Amino acid sequence: MASEEGQVISCHSVDEWKQHFQKGVESKKLVVVDFTASWCGPCRFIAPILVEIAKKTPHVIFLKVDVDELKTVAQEFEVEAMPTFLFIKEGKVVDKVVGARKEELQEKVDKHGVLTA
């Protein structure tokens, strides 16, 4: 399996989602979840930007969830608009960005992705 550091990992099944989510909880790392949809223009705009942020912050776990593919996960987190980015630490949502707002996205990654000893 390729190194997942510095990448955005797409979750295509609930099992995959749970596995990566759990890894984030156990590692105490920040998990940034991009709730996206194939038909969403702003999602396509922000995707390469998220990849760039992921490359610069390998200590943060970036997950991508297609809301049409994993409806139950989107519902669980009450995602209503795409893209929605959730910032999760130790299983709890600590922040959220709705929309393709790259400056805000970068700020929140910097704020919550701080490495604590």
Residue frames relative to the residue before (quaternion, step in Angstrom):
aa qw qx qy qz dx dy dz
M 1.0000 0.0000 0.0000 0.0000 0.00 0.00 0.00
A 0.4879 -0.6821 0.4645 0.2844 3.57 -0.87 0.95
S 0.5989 -0.5418 0.4399 0.3928 3.54 -1.23 0.45
E 0.2993 -0.7801 0.5247 0.1630 3.55 -0.87 0.94
E 0.4706 0.6737 -0.4578 0.3390 3.57 1.23 -0.01
G 0.8325 0.1980 -0.1541 0.4939 3.52 -1.01 0.82
Q 0.6478 0.4832 -0.3320 0.4864 3.56 1.16 0.51
V 0.3764 -0.6537 0.5912 0.2854 3.52 -1.32 0.30
I 0.2126 -0.8081 0.5429 0.0835 3.57 -0.56 1.18
S 0.2722 -0.7625 0.5657 0.1563 3.58 -0.72 1.07
C 0.2086 -0.7618 0.6026 0.1143 3.56 -0.91 0.94
H 0.1283 -0.8358 0.5330 0.0301 3.56 -0.59 1.17
S 0.7579 0.2068 -0.1731 0.5940 3.57 1.27 0.06
V 0.6303 -0.5342 0.3973 0.3993 3.54 -1.22 0.44
D 0.6167 0.5493 -0.3441 0.4468 3.59 1.06 -0.73
E 0.6453 0.5159 -0.3081 0.4717 3.55 0.97 -0.93
W 0.6357 0.5381 -0.3142 0.4557 3.54 0.97 -0.94
K 0.6796 0.5006 -0.2918 0.4499 3.57 0.82 -1.04
Q 0.6375 0.5471 -0.3166 0.4405 3.55 0.99 -0.90
H 0.7126 0.4418 -0.2577 0.4802 3.61 0.83 -0.97
F 0.6177 0.5441 -0.3341 0.4591 3.55 1.06 -0.81
Q 0.6617 0.5152 -0.2899 0.4611 3.56 0.95 -0.97
K 0.6119 0.5513 -0.3365 0.4567 3.56 1.06 -0.82
G 0.6473 0.5224 -0.3032 0.4649 3.56 1.05 -0.83
V 0.6419 0.5214 -0.3145 0.4662 3.56 0.99 -0.89
E 0.7044 0.4832 -0.2682 0.4455 3.58 0.83 -1.03
S 0.7104 0.4547 -0.2644 0.4676 3.58 0.99 -0.80
K 0.3355 -0.7575 0.4737 0.2988 3.55 1.35 -0.31
K 0.4130 0.6936 -0.4814 0.3415 3.58 1.20 0.47
L 0.5477 -0.5574 0.4931 0.3824 3.53 -1.29 0.31
V 0.1389 -0.7570 0.6333 0.0811 3.55 -1.04 0.85
V 0.1204 -0.7713 0.6226 0.0541 3.57 -0.77 1.07
V 0.1009 -0.8087 0.5787 0.0303 3.57 -0.64 1.13
D 0.2071 -0.7615 0.6083 0.0855 3.53 -0.81 1.13
F 0.1352 -0.7683 0.6225 0.0634 3.57 -0.50 1.21
T 0.0245 0.8390 -0.5292 0.1243 3.52 -0.39 1.31
A 0.1439 -0.7577 0.6217 0.1369 3.56 -1.33 -0.02
S 0.5792 -0.6299 0.3969 0.3319 3.56 -1.02 0.84
W 0.7037 0.4754 -0.2534 0.4632 3.59 1.13 -0.68
C 0.5860 0.6225 -0.3410 0.3909 3.58 1.31 -0.16
G 0.4156 -0.7466 0.4751 0.2100 3.59 -0.52 1.23
P 0.6854 0.4765 -0.2955 0.4647 3.62 0.78 -0.98
C 0.5936 0.5642 -0.3620 0.4452 3.60 1.14 -0.61
R 0.6622 0.4959 -0.3002 0.4748 3.57 0.98 -0.87
F 0.6184 0.5537 -0.3306 0.4491 3.57 1.11 -0.73
I 0.7539 0.4247 -0.2151 0.4528 3.57 0.82 -1.02
A 0.5015 0.6986 -0.4140 0.2985 3.64 1.14 -0.55
P 0.7149 0.4244 -0.2944 0.4713 3.68 0.71 -0.90
I 0.5939 0.5564 -0.3610 0.4554 3.59 1.16 -0.56
L 0.6385 0.5209 -0.3172 0.4695 3.57 1.02 -0.84
V 0.6207 0.5387 -0.3323 0.4627 3.58 1.04 -0.80
E 0.6431 0.5184 -0.3152 0.4672 3.60 0.99 -0.84
I 0.6483 0.5039 -0.3134 0.4770 3.59 0.95 -0.90
A 0.6407 0.5359 -0.3207 0.4466 3.59 0.98 -0.89
K 0.6447 0.5268 -0.3231 0.4499 3.59 0.99 -0.84
K 0.7042 0.4689 -0.2567 0.4672 3.56 1.05 -0.80
T 0.7801 0.2579 -0.1425 0.5520 3.60 1.18 -0.43
P 0.0577 -0.8565 0.5126 0.0145 3.59 0.50 1.20
H 0.6184 0.5497 -0.3505 0.4388 3.62 1.21 -0.28
V 0.6343 0.4651 -0.3334 0.5198 3.58 1.31 0.09
I 0.3388 -0.7275 0.5592 0.2081 3.60 -1.02 0.78
F 0.1081 -0.7960 0.5945 0.0361 3.58 -0.75 1.07
L 0.0435 -0.7981 0.6008 -0.0163 3.55 -0.74 1.10
K 0.1875 -0.7630 0.6089 0.1093 3.54 -1.14 0.68
V 0.0575 -0.7939 0.6053 -0.0091 3.55 -0.85 1.04
D 0.2734 -0.7331 0.6011 0.1626 3.57 -0.79 1.06
V 0.4250 -0.7504 0.4454 0.2408 3.58 -0.53 1.19
D 0.6427 0.5098 -0.3327 0.4650 3.60 1.13 -0.52
E 0.6600 0.5062 -0.2898 0.4735 3.54 1.17 -0.69
L 0.8040 0.1527 -0.0453 0.5729 3.57 0.94 -0.95
K 0.0971 -0.8476 0.5213 0.0173 3.55 0.61 1.22
T 0.6573 0.5356 -0.3292 0.4155 3.58 0.90 -0.89
V 0.6411 0.5139 -0.3252 0.4681 3.59 1.03 -0.78
A 0.6450 0.5168 -0.3134 0.4677 3.58 0.96 -0.89
Q 0.6629 0.5037 -0.2989 0.4664 3.58 0.99 -0.85
E 0.6166 0.5661 -0.3380 0.4302 3.55 1.01 -0.85
F 0.7626 0.3389 -0.1785 0.5213 3.58 1.03 -0.81
E 0.4375 -0.7416 0.4214 0.2848 3.57 1.33 0.34
V 0.2293 0.7758 -0.5442 0.2223 3.55 0.93 0.95
E 0.0759 -0.8329 0.5481 -0.0006 3.57 -0.67 1.11
A 0.7794 0.2256 -0.1339 0.5690 3.60 1.15 -0.47
M 0.2468 -0.7549 0.5863 0.1593 3.54 -1.18 0.57
P 0.5785 -0.2819 -0.7651 0.0227 1.50 -1.85 1.64
T 0.1454 -0.7293 0.6564 0.1271 3.54 -1.26 0.54
F 0.1485 -0.7742 0.6115 0.0682 3.54 -0.90 0.98
L 0.1116 -0.7838 0.6089 0.0504 3.54 -0.78 1.06
F 0.2323 -0.7492 0.6096 0.1142 3.52 -1.06 0.88
I 0.0294 -0.8378 0.5413 -0.0644 3.54 -0.41 1.26
K 0.0221 -0.7778 0.6281 -0.0061 3.54 -0.94 0.97
E 0.8467 -0.0348 -0.0201 0.5306 3.55 -0.86 1.04
G 0.7461 -0.4417 0.2116 0.4510 3.55 0.97 0.94
K 0.6826 0.4551 -0.2888 0.4935 3.61 1.26 -0.10
V 0.4467 -0.6679 0.5236 0.2832 3.56 -1.04 0.81
V 0.1368 -0.8172 0.5577 0.0487 3.59 -0.63 1.14
D 0.8064 -0.0142 0.0200 0.5909 3.57 1.20 -0.37
K 0.1473 -0.7889 0.5954 0.0392 3.54 -1.30 0.31
V 0.0621 -0.7514 0.6542 0.0591 3.56 -1.12 0.71
V 0.1227 -0.7776 0.6131 0.0659 3.58 -0.81 1.01
G 0.7508 0.3295 -0.2735 0.5028 3.55 -0.77 1.07
A 0.5670 -0.6109 0.4458 0.3265 3.55 -1.31 0.40
R 0.2513 0.7837 -0.5231 0.2214 3.57 0.53 1.19
K 0.2349 -0.8482 0.4555 0.1336 3.53 0.13 1.31
E 0.6294 0.5292 -0.3607 0.4402 3.64 0.97 -0.70
E 0.6689 0.5005 -0.2911 0.4662 3.54 0.93 -0.95
L 0.6169 0.5516 -0.3264 0.4567 3.55 1.06 -0.82
Q 0.6689 0.4943 -0.2872 0.4752 3.58 0.89 -0.99
E 0.6411 0.5388 -0.3233 0.4406 3.60 0.94 -0.89
K 0.6993 0.4724 -0.2777 0.4591 3.57 0.86 -0.98
V 0.6078 0.5293 -0.3559 0.4731 3.59 1.07 -0.68
D 0.6575 0.5064 -0.3061 0.4664 3.59 0.96 -0.91
K 0.6800 0.5141 -0.2866 0.4372 3.56 0.94 -0.97
H 0.7999 0.3223 -0.1571 0.4812 3.58 0.74 -1.06
G 0.6619 0.5394 -0.2998 0.4254 3.57 1.21 -0.45
V 0.3347 0.7608 -0.4907 0.2615 3.55 1.30 0.20
L 0.3970 -0.7139 0.5246 0.2399 3.56 -0.86 0.95
T 0.0927 -0.7866 0.6084 0.0510 3.55 -0.76 1.03
A 0.4706 -0.7004 0.4648 0.2684 3.53 -0.91 0.93
